[in-house]
Amino acid sequence: MLVSAYRTLSIDQIINEGPTLLTGFQIHASADGGIVTVYDGLDATSGVIAAHGVGWANDTNPIMFPSPVFLNNGLFVDVGANVHHVSVYFIPLRGNSPLQPYQPIELKTPVSFE
């Protein structure tokens, strides 16, 4: 089973290290021309732009893909000027195939609620 996730951010950030399915993102711009660039990699110098979006002031600007975009090297989001925040929707994967779902990391120390 694939598990969908999202993260909201206002600064450049690595969202996921490793294979990822990008399903979309939503730009909340503070002024016209708010730019968000999504990279297949761990930073903006990876050179592989997976998606690019422009938002308009005081508007919610969703960019949703009809089919998820496969990112082999990770998911990095560059939040440009005039962006208040961006919500990124993705599915983290394990291995190099969308057919192998992400497996959560097991805690080494049990959590106690006593």
MIRO-698133 format. One record per atom (N, C-alpha, C, O): x, y, z; residue number from 1; atom name; residue in one letter. Coordinates in pm, whole numbers, plus 32768, in hexadecimal, padded with zeros to 4 digits. Each point is the difference from the previous one (the first is absolute). Layout:
N
[pt [X,Y,Z],NUM,CA,a],
...
REM end
This chain:
114
[pt [8054,7F8A,8000],1,N,m],
[pt [7FAC,8076,8000],1,CA,m],
[pt [8058,807C,8000],1,C,m],
[pt [8060,8009,804D],1,O,m],
[pt [7F80,8057,7F5C],2,N,l],
[pt [8048,807E,7FFC],2,CA,l],
[pt [7FC1,8061,8062],2,C,l],
[pt [7F85,800A,8008],2,O,l],
[pt [80CE,803D,8041],3,N,v],
[pt [7FCF,805F,8064],3,CA,v],
[pt [8023,808D,7FD2],3,C,v],
[pt [8075,8020,7FEC],3,O,v],
[pt [7F25,8032,8003],4,N,s],
[pt [8013,8089,7FD4],4,CA,s],
[pt [8023,8059,8077],4,C,s],
[pt [7FD4,7FE8,8070],4,O,s],
[pt [807C,807E,7F75],5,N,a],
[pt [8028,805C,806A],5,CA,a],
[pt [8001,808E,7FC8],5,C,a],
[pt [7FFA,8014,7F87],5,O,a],
[pt [800D,804E,80D3],6,N,y],
[pt [8011,8089,7FD3],6,CA,y],
[pt [8054,804A,8067],6,C,y],
[pt [8009,7FD9,8074],6,O,y],
[pt [8034,8092,7F5F],7,N,r],
[pt [804F,8055,8058],7,CA,r],
[pt [7FEC,8091,7FD4],7,C,r],
[pt [8001,801D,7F88],7,O,r],
[pt [7FED,803B,80D8],8,N,t],
[pt [7FF2,808F,7FE4],8,CA,t],
[pt [8080,8045,802E],8,C,t],
[pt [802D,7FEC,8070],8,O,t],
[pt [800C,8067,7F37],9,N,l],
[pt [807E,8042,8022],9,CA,l],
[pt [8006,808C,7FC8],9,C,l],
[pt [7FB8,8022,7FA1],9,O,l],
[pt [809E,802F,809A],10,N,s],
[pt [8011,808A,7FD2],10,CA,s],
[pt [8092,801E,7FDE],10,C,s],
[pt [8021,8071,7FDB],10,O,s],
[pt [8036,7F2C,8030],11,N,i],
[pt [808D,800F,7FDC],11,CA,i],
[pt [802A,7F88,7FAB],11,C,i],
[pt [7FBC,7F9A,7FFE],11,O,i],
[pt [80B4,8074,7FBC],12,N,d],
[pt [8035,7F91,7FB0],12,CA,d],
[pt [8017,7F88,805B],12,C,d],
[pt [8032,8010,8070],12,O,d],
[pt [7FAA,7F79,7F61],13,N,q],
[pt [8009,7F8C,8058],13,CA,q],
[pt [8000,7F7D,7FB3],13,C,q],
[pt [7FC0,7FF4,7F98],13,O,q],
[pt [8089,7FA9,809E],14,N,i],
[pt [7FF7,7F77,7FCF],14,CA,i],
[pt [7F81,7FC5,803C],14,C,i],
[pt [7FEE,8000,807A],14,O,i],
[pt [7FBC,7FCD,7F31],15,N,i],
[pt [7F83,7FC3,802E],15,CA,i],
[pt [8012,7F6B,8016],15,C,i],
[pt [7FCF,7FC9,8063],15,O,i],
[pt [8079,7FF6,7F42],16,N,n],
[pt [8017,7F71,800C],16,CA,n],
[pt [8084,7FDC,7FBE],16,C,n],
[pt [801F,802F,7F92],16,O,n],
[pt [802F,7F7C,80B0],17,N,e],
[pt [807D,7FCE,7FC7],17,CA,e],
[pt [7FE3,7F77,7FC5],17,C,e],
[pt [7FD5,7FA5,8047],17,O,e],
[pt [8042,804C,7F39],18,N,g],
[pt [7FE7,7F82,7FBD],18,CA,g],
[pt [7F87,8007,7FA5],18,C,g],
[pt [7FC4,806A,7FF1],18,O,g],
[pt [8019,7F26,7FD2],19,N,p],
[pt [7F93,7FFC,7F9F],19,CA,p],
[pt [7F7D,8035,8039],19,C,p],
[pt [7FDA,7FE2,8071],19,O,p],
[pt [7FE1,806D,7F3D],20,N,t],
[pt [7F86,8044,802C],20,CA,t],
[pt [7FA2,8011,7F8A],20,C,t],
[pt [802C,8012,7F8E],20,O,t],
[pt [7F53,7FE6,808D],21,N,l],
[pt [7F9C,8025,7F9D],21,CA,l],
[pt [7FC9,8089,8027],21,C,l],
[pt [7FCA,8010,806D],21,O,l],
[pt [8043,8051,7F3B],22,N,l],
[pt [7FCC,8086,8017],22,CA,l],
[pt [7F74,8006,7FC4],22,C,l],
[pt [7FEF,7FEA,7F89],22,O,l],
[pt [7FAC,8033,80CA],23,N,t],
[pt [7F77,8005,7FCE],23,CA,t],
[pt [7FD0,808E,7FE7],23,C,t],
[pt [7F9E,8015,7FB7],23,O,t],
[pt [80A5,804E,8083],24,N,g],
[pt [7FDC,808A,7FE7],24,CA,g],
[pt [8032,805D,806C],24,C,g],
[pt [803F,7FD5,8061],24,O,g],
[pt [7FA6,80AC,7F8D],25,N,f],
[pt [8020,8063,8066],25,CA,f],
[pt [7FA3,8077,7FF2],25,C,f],
[pt [7FC3,8015,7F97],25,O,f],
[pt [8031,8037,80D4],26,N,q],
[pt [7FA4,8071,8004],26,CA,q],
[pt [804B,8079,8033],26,C,q],
[pt [8037,7FFF,806E],26,O,q],
[pt [7FCC,806A,7F40],27,N,i],
[pt [804B,807A,8022],27,CA,i],
[pt [7FA2,8065,8040],27,C,i],
[pt [7F94,801C,7FCC],27,O,i],
[pt [8097,801C,80A4],28,N,h],
[pt [7FBA,806D,8043],28,CA,h],
[pt [805D,8078,7FF7],28,C,h],
[pt [8059,8012,8053],28,O,h],
[pt [7F90,8041,7F47],29,N,a],
[pt [805A,8070,7FE4],29,CA,a],
[pt [7FDA,807C,8051],29,C,a],
[pt [7F8A,8019,801A],29,O,a],
[pt [80DB,8034,800C],30,N,s],
[pt [7FE8,807D,8047],30,CA,s],
[pt [7FFA,8076,7F9F],30,C,s],
[pt [7FD1,806C,8024],30,O,s],
[pt [805D,7F7F,7F60],31,N,a],
[pt [7FF9,8064,7F96],31,CA,a],
[pt [7FFF,7FB6,7F7A],31,C,a],
[pt [8025,7F8B,7FF8],31,O,a],
[pt [7FB0,80BA,7FA0],32,N,d],
[pt [8000,7FC1,7F7C],32,CA,d],
[pt [808B,7FD2,7FDA],32,C,d],
[pt [8064,8042,801D],32,O,d],
[pt [7FA1,7F4C,7FA1],33,N,g],
[pt [8080,7FCD,7FD0],33,CA,g],
[pt [804C,7FAB,8064],33,C,g],
[pt [8078,7FEC,7FEF],33,O,g],
[pt [7F46,7FE2,8078],34,N,g],
[pt [8041,7FA6,8060],34,CA,g],
[pt [802A,7F7F,7FBB],34,C,g],
[pt [7FAC,7FBB,7FC7],34,O,g],
[pt [80D4,8024,803E],35,N,i],
[pt [8035,7F8E,7FB5],35,CA,i],
[pt [802B,7F8E,805C],35,C,i],
[pt [8043,8017,8065],35,O,i],
[pt [7F97,7F6F,7F76],36,N,v],
[pt [802C,7F87,8045],36,CA,v],
[pt [803A,7FA2,7F96],36,C,v],
[pt [7FC3,7FE8,7F98],36,O,v],
[pt [80B4,7FE2,8086],37,N,t],
[pt [8040,7FA1,7FA5],37,CA,t],
[pt [8019,7F7F,804C],37,C,t],
[pt [8035,8002,806F],37,O,t],
[pt [7FA4,7F8E,7F55],38,N,v],
[pt [800F,7F7D,803E],38,CA,v],
[pt [806D,7FB4,7FB5],38,C,v],
[pt [7FFE,7FF8,7F85],38,O,v],
[pt [8061,7FCF,80C6],39,N,y],
[pt [8072,7FBA,7FC4],39,CA,y],
[pt [7FFD,7F6B,801F],39,C,y],
[pt [7FD5,7FD6,806B],39,O,y],
[pt [8059,7FDB,7F35],40,N,d],
[pt [801A,7F72,8013],40,CA,d],
[pt [808F,7FF8,8034],40,C,d],
[pt [805F,7FF2,7FB2],40,O,d],
[pt [7FB1,8016,80D1],41,N,g],
[pt [8084,8002,803E],41,CA,g],
[pt [7FF7,8035,808D],41,C,g],
[pt [7F93,8011,8036],41,O,g],
[pt [80E0,8008,8006],42,N,l],
[pt [8006,802B,808B],42,CA,l],
[pt [8020,8093,8012],42,C,l],
[pt [8009,8030,8071],42,O,l],
[pt [8008,8019,7F1F],43,N,d],
[pt [8017,8090,8008],43,CA,d],
[pt [7FE6,803F,7F78],43,C,d],
[pt [7FE5,7FBB,7F9E],43,O,d],
[pt [8022,80C9,805D],44,N,a],
[pt [7FE1,8048,7F85],44,CA,a],
[pt [806E,7FF1,7F97],44,C,a],
[pt [7FEB,8025,7F8C],44,O,a],
[pt [8088,7FA7,8099],45,N,t],
[pt [806C,7FEF,7F9F],45,CA,t],
[pt [7FFB,7F77,7FBD],45,C,t],
[pt [8059,7FDE,7FB2],45,O,t],
[pt [7F40,7FD4,806C],46,N,s],
[pt [7FF5,7F7B,7FC3],46,CA,s],
[pt [7FEF,800B,7F69],46,C,s],
[pt [8020,7FA3,7FB6],46,O,s],
[pt [7FAE,80D1,801D],47,N,g],
[pt [7FF5,8017,7F71],47,CA,g],
[pt [7F85,7FC5,7FBE],47,C,g],
[pt [7FE9,8018,7F89],47,O,g],
[pt [7FC8,7F9A,80BF],48,N,v],
[pt [7F8B,7FC1,7FC4],48,CA,v],
[pt [7F82,803F,803B],48,C,v],
[pt [7FDB,7FE5,8072],48,O,v],
[pt [7FE4,806F,7F3E],49,N,i],
[pt [7F85,803F,802D],49,CA,i],
[pt [7F8C,7FA4,7FDE],49,C,i],
[pt [7FEA,7FDD,7F8C],49,O,i],
[pt [7FCC,7FFC,80DB],50,N,a],
[pt [7F8D,7FA7,7FED],50,CA,a],
[pt [7F81,8050,7FE5],50,C,a],
[pt [7FA9,7FD2,7FB5],50,O,a],
[pt [804B,80A3,8086],51,N,a],
[pt [7F88,8054,7FEF],51,CA,a],
[pt [8021,808F,8026],51,C,a],
[pt [805C,801C,804C],51,O,a],
[pt [7F56,803E,7F7B],52,N,h],
[pt [8015,808F,8018],52,CA,h],
[pt [7F76,8041,8002],52,C,h],
[pt [7FAF,7FE8,7FA6],52,O,h],
[pt [8035,8069,80BE],53,N,g],
[pt [7F7D,803E,8008],53,CA,g],
[pt [8009,8092,8027],53,C,g],
[pt [805C,8029,8046],53,O,g],
[pt [7F42,8026,7F8C],54,N,v],
[pt [7FF8,808E,8020],54,CA,v],
[pt [7F78,8019,8041],54,C,v],
[pt [7F98,7FD6,7FCD],54,O,v],
[pt [806C,8071,80A5],55,N,g],
[pt [7F85,801E,8048],55,CA,g],
[pt [7FDE,8094,7FF9],55,C,g],
[pt [8056,8054,7FE6],55,O,g],
[pt [7F2B,7FCB,8032],56,N,w],
[pt [7FD1,808A,7FFE],56,CA,w],
[pt [7FD2,8028,808B],56,C,w],
[pt [7FD2,7FAC,804D],56,O,w],
[pt [803B,80D3,7FD4],57,N,a],
[pt [7FE4,8035,8085],57,CA,a],
[pt [7F72,7FE1,802E],57,C,a],
[pt [7FA1,8003,7FB2],57,O,a],
[pt [8055,7FE0,80D0],58,N,n],
[pt [7F7F,7FEB,8042],58,CA,n],
[pt [7FAA,7F97,7FB9],58,C,n],
[pt [7F86,800C,7FF9],58,O,n],
[pt [80BC,7F8E,7FD3],59,N,d],
[pt [7FB9,7F96,7FBA],59,CA,d],
[pt [8043,7F7B,8020],59,C,d],
[pt [8079,7FFC,8019],59,O,d],
[pt [7F3B,7F9A,7FE6],60,N,t],
[pt [8037,7F7A,8010],60,CA,t],
[pt [8019,7FC9,7F74],60,C,t],
[pt [7FA4,7FF8,7FAF],60,O,t],
[pt [80D8,7FE3,8036],61,N,n],
[pt [8026,7FD8,7F7A],61,CA,n],
[pt [8029,7F6E,7FFE],61,C,n],
[pt [8076,7FE1,8010],61,O,n],
[pt [7F29,7FC2,7FDE],62,N,p],
[pt [8022,7F72,8000],62,CA,p],
[pt [803C,7FD2,7F7B],62,C,p],
[pt [7FD4,802B,7F95],62,O,p],
[pt [808F,7F80,8073],63,N,i],
[pt [803A,7FBF,7F8B],63,CA,i],
[pt [7FFF,7F6B,801F],63,C,i],
[pt [8055,7FCD,8049],63,O,i],
[pt [7F48,7FEE,7F7F],64,N,m],
[pt [7FEF,7F71,8019],64,CA,m],
[pt [8015,7FB5,7F7D],64,C,m],
[pt [7FD2,802B,7F97],64,O,m],
[pt [8073,7F65,8071],65,N,f],
[pt [8020,7FB3,7F89],65,CA,f],
[pt [7F9A,7F8F,7FED],65,C,f],
[pt [7FD8,7FC1,8062],65,O,f],
[pt [7FFE,8025,7F22],66,N,p],
[pt [7FA0,7F93,7FE9],66,CA,p],
[pt [803A,7F78,8023],66,C,p],
[pt [7FB7,7FA5,8027],66,O,p],
[pt [80CC,804D,7FCC],67,N,s],
[pt [8049,7F88,802B],67,CA,s],
[pt [8078,802F,804F],67,C,s],
[pt [803D,8065,7FDC],67,O,s],
[pt [7FE9,7F55,8090],68,N,p],
[pt [8073,802C,804F],68,CA,p],
[pt [8080,8005,7FAD],68,C,p],
[pt [8013,7FB2,7FA3],68,O,p],
[pt [8044,80AC,8081],69,N,v],
[pt [8083,800F,7FBF],69,CA,v],
[pt [8066,7FB2,8053],69,C,v],
[pt [800F,801A,8077],69,O,v],
[pt [8036,7F87,7F4B],70,N,f],
[pt [8064,7FAF,8046],70,CA,f],
[pt [8083,804C,800C],70,C,f],
[pt [803A,802A,7F9B],70,O,f],
[pt [7FF6,7FE9,80E0],71,N,l],
[pt [807F,8041,801C],71,CA,l],
[pt [805D,7F95,8039],71,C,l],
[pt [7FE5,7FC9,806A],71,O,l],
[pt [8086,801A,7F51],72,N,n],
[pt [805A,7F94,8028],72,CA,n],
[pt [8061,8028,806F],72,C,n],
[pt [8026,7FAC,8051],72,O,n],
[pt [8002,80D2,7FB3],73,N,n],
[pt [806D,802B,8058],73,CA,n],
[pt [7FD6,804E,807B],73,C,n],
[pt [8056,8031,8049],73,O,n],
[pt [7F2B,7FDB,7FD0],74,N,g],
[pt [7FD0,804B,8074],74,CA,g],
[pt [7FA8,8073,7FD3],74,C,g],
[pt [7FEC,8016,7F89],74,O,g],
[pt [7FDF,8033,80D9],75,N,l],
[pt [7FA5,806F,7FE7],75,CA,l],
[pt [8030,807A,804C],75,C,l],
[pt [7FFF,8001,807B],75,O,l],
[pt [802B,8066,7F3A],76,N,f],
[pt [802E,807E,803B],76,CA,f],
[pt [7FA9,806F,7FC8],76,C,f],
[pt [7FE6,8005,7F88],76,O,f],
[pt [7FEE,8056,80D0],77,N,v],
[pt [7FAB,806F,7FD6],77,CA,v],
[pt [8048,8083,801A],77,C,v],
[pt [802E,801A,806F],77,O,v],
[pt [7FDB,8039,7F28],78,N,d],
[pt [803C,8086,8008],78,CA,d],
[pt [7F8D,8064,8004],78,C,d],
[pt [7FB9,8013,7F9D],78,O,d],
[pt [8035,802D,80D7],79,N,v],
[pt [7F96,8061,8012],79,CA,v],
[pt [8038,8089,7FDD],79,C,v],
[pt [8056,8035,8047],79,O,v],
[pt [7F7A,8004,7F4C],80,N,g],
[pt [8034,8080,7FD0],80,CA,g],
[pt [7FC1,8077,8047],80,C,g],
[pt [7FB6,7FF2,8061],80,O,g],
[pt [806A,8083,7F6B],81,N,a],
[pt [7FCB,807D,8036],81,CA,a],
[pt [7F69,8006,7FEC],81,C,a],
[pt [7FCA,7FBF,7FA6],81,O,a],
[pt [7FF4,808E,80AC],82,N,n],
[pt [7F70,801A,7FF8],82,CA,n],
[pt [7FAA,7F84,801C],82,C,n],
[pt [7F8D,7FFB,7FD7],82,O,n],
[pt [80AB,7FA2,806F],83,N,v],
[pt [7FB3,7F8A,8026],83,CA,v],
[pt [7FF4,7FFE,8098],83,C,v],
[pt [8064,7FFD,8047],83,O,v],
[pt [7F21,8005,7FEA],84,N,h],
[pt [7FEA,7FF8,8091],84,CA,h],
[pt [801F,7F72,802E],84,C,h],
[pt [804C,7FED,805F],84,O,h],
[pt [7F79,7FB1,7F5E],85,N,h],
[pt [8020,7F74,801B],85,CA,h],
[pt [7FCE,7FA9,7F8C],85,C,h],
[pt [7FB1,802C,7FAD],85,O,h],
[pt [8080,7F59,8051],86,N,v],
[pt [7FD7,7FA0,7F99],86,CA,v],
[pt [7FE2,7F7B,8044],86,C,v],
[pt [8048,7FD7,805B],86,O,v],
[pt [7F4F,7FE7,7F79],87,N,s],
[pt [7FDF,7F7A,8031],87,CA,s],
[pt [8025,7F9E,7F91],87,C,s],
[pt [7FD6,8010,7F8E],87,O,s],
[pt [8079,7F8B,8096],88,N,v],
[pt [8031,7F9F,7F9F],88,CA,v],
[pt [7FC1,7F78,8020],88,C,v],
[pt [8002,7FD3,8072],88,O,v],
[pt [7FC4,7FED,7F27],89,N,y],
[pt [7FBD,7F7F,8010],89,CA,y],
[pt [8055,7F95,7FBB],89,C,y],
[pt [8023,800E,7F8B],89,O,y],
[pt [7FFD,7F88,80BE],90,N,f],
[pt [805E,7F9D,7FCC],90,CA,f],
[pt [7FE8,7F77,803D],90,C,f],
[pt [7FB8,7FF2,8063],90,O,f],
[pt [8087,7FA9,7F60],91,N,i],
[pt [7FFD,7F78,8035],91,CA,i],
[pt [8091,7FD0,8008],91,C,i],
[pt [803F,7FEB,7F99],91,O,i],
[pt [7FF6,8005,80E0],92,N,p],
[pt [808A,7FCD,800D],92,CA,p],
[pt [8005,7F6C,7FDC],92,C,p],
[pt [7FA7,7FB4,8023],92,O,p],
[pt [80C3,8025,7F96],93,N,l],
[pt [800D,7F76,7FD3],93,CA,l],
[pt [807E,7FC0,8038],93,C,l],
[pt [8059,8043,8032],93,O,l],
[pt [7FAC,7F39,7FC4],94,N,r],
[pt [8076,7FB2,8025],94,CA,r],
[pt [802C,7FB8,7F82],94,C,r],
[pt [7FAC,7FCC,7FB7],94,O,r],
[pt [80D4,8031,802F],95,N,g],
[pt [8031,7FC1,7F86],95,CA,g],
[pt [7FF1,805D,7F8A],95,C,g],
[pt [7FED,8079,8012],95,O,g],
[pt [801B,7F53,7F75],96,N,n],
[pt [7FF7,8053,7F89],96,CA,n],
[pt [7F80,7FEA,7FB2],96,C,n],
[pt [7FFB,801F,7F89],96,O,n],
[pt [7FA1,7FAD,80B6],97,N,s],
[pt [7F84,7FE3,7FBA],97,CA,s],
[pt [7F89,8036,804E],97,C,s],
[pt [7FFA,7FF1,807A],97,O,s],
[pt [7FA6,804D,7F40],98,N,p],
[pt [7F86,802B,8044],98,CA,p],
[pt [7FB0,7F8C,803A],98,C,p],
[pt [7FA3,8016,804D],98,O,p],
[pt [8081,7F6F,7F8E],99,N,l],
[pt [7FB8,7F8C,8033],99,CA,l],
[pt [8032,7FD3,8089],99,C,l],
[pt [7FC3,7FAA,803F],99,O,l],
[pt [80AC,808F,7FEE],100,N,q],
[pt [8036,7FDF,8083],100,CA,q],
[pt [7FE3,8073,805F],100,C,q],
[pt [8045,8066,7FFC],100,O,q],
[pt [7F56,7F8E,805A],101,N,p],
[pt [7FDA,8070,8057],101,CA,p],
[pt [8067,801E,806B],101,C,p],
[pt [8051,7FAB,8027],101,O,p],
[pt [7FAA,80D0,8007],102,N,y],
[pt [8054,8030,806C],102,CA,y],
[pt [7FE5,7FAF,807F],102,C,y],
[pt [7F8D,7FE5,8021],102,O,y],
[pt [80DD,7FF6,8024],103,N,q],
[pt [7FF4,7FB9,807F],103,CA,q],
[pt [802B,805C,8071],103,C,q],
[pt [8070,8033,7FFD],103,O,q],
[pt [7F3B,7FE6,8066],104,N,p],
[pt [8026,8059,806D],104,CA,p],
[pt [8077,7FC9,804E],104,C,p],
[pt [8013,7F87,800B],104,O,p],
[pt [803B,80D3,802B],105,N,i],
[pt [8073,7FD9,8052],105,CA,i],
[pt [7FCF,7FD5,8089],105,C,i],
[pt [7FAF,8045,803E],105,O,i],
[pt [8082,7F4A,7FF2],106,N,e],
[pt [7FD8,7FD0,8084],106,CA,e],
[pt [804D,804C,806B],106,C,e],
[pt [8077,801C,7FF1],106,O,e],
[pt [7F43,8005,807B],107,N,l],
[pt [8041,8044,8070],107,CA,l],
[pt [805C,7FA0,8049],107,C,l],
[pt [7FDA,7F8E,8019],107,O,l],
[pt [809E,809F,8009],108,N,k],
[pt [805E,7FAC,8049],108,CA,k],
[pt [7FDB,7FF9,8094],108,C,k],
[pt [801A,7F9B,8042],108,O,k],
[pt [7FA9,80CD,7FF0],109,N,t],
[pt [7FD5,8002,808B],109,CA,t],
[pt [7F68,8004,8002],109,C,t],
[pt [7FC4,8058,7FC2],109,O,t],
[pt [7FFC,7F4B,8083],110,N,p],
[pt [7F6E,8001,8007],110,CA,p],
[pt [7FCB,8080,803D],110,C,p],
[pt [803D,8038,805C],110,O,p],
[pt [7F53,7FF6,7F72],111,N,v],
[pt [7FC1,8079,8034],111,CA,v],
[pt [7FA0,7FD8,8070],111,C,v],
[pt [7FAE,7FA5,7FEF],111,O,v],
[pt [805D,809E,8082],112,N,s],
[pt [7FA9,7FE3,8071],112,CA,s],
[pt [7FA8,8078,801C],112,C,s],
[pt [802F,8072,7FFE],112,O,s],
[pt [7F52,7F76,801D],113,N,f],
[pt [7FA2,806B,801E],113,CA,f],
[pt [7FD2,7FFA,8091],113,C,f],
[pt [7F90,8026,8020],113,O,f],
[pt [80C6,7FAA,8037],114,N,e],
[pt [7FDB,7FF3,808D],114,CA,e],
[pt [800D,8083,8048],114,C,e],
[pt [7FE6,8008,8078],114,O,e],
REM end
